[in-house]
Amino acid sequence: GAAVIPAIIGNSNQSMQVSHAMAARRINVQPIVHPAVEENAARLRFFISATHTEEEIRQAVDVLSEELEKVGSVF
């Protein structure tokens, strides 16, 4: 099975920037931005499955935190 885990960023530009930065670091996360969602609900959508290791998930969280800091987002 898989789970969809959203990270609400609340800003379409920042969501796009972080998604691209994470892709450059080999982490696949999809941005969901306005008009698909309201601007204040812009988000990143992670798809997590049983094949992901705890280490991979922790790394993704750490990279997300670093990239959010770079774009000045408070998450």
Stockholm file with secondary structure:
# STOCKHOLM 1.0

chainA/1-75         GAAVIPAIIGNSNQSMQVSHAMAARRINVQPIVHPAVEENAARLRFFISATHTEEEIRQAVDVLSEELEKVGSVF
#=GR chainA/1-75 SS CEEEEEEECSCHHHHHHHHHHHHHTTCCCEEECTTTSCGGGCEEEEEEETTSCHHHHHHHHHHHHHHHHHHTCCC
#=GC SS_cons        CEEEEEEECSCHHHHHHHHHHHHHTTCCCEEECTTTSCGGGCEEEEEEETTSCHHHHHHHHHHHHHHHHHHTCCC
//
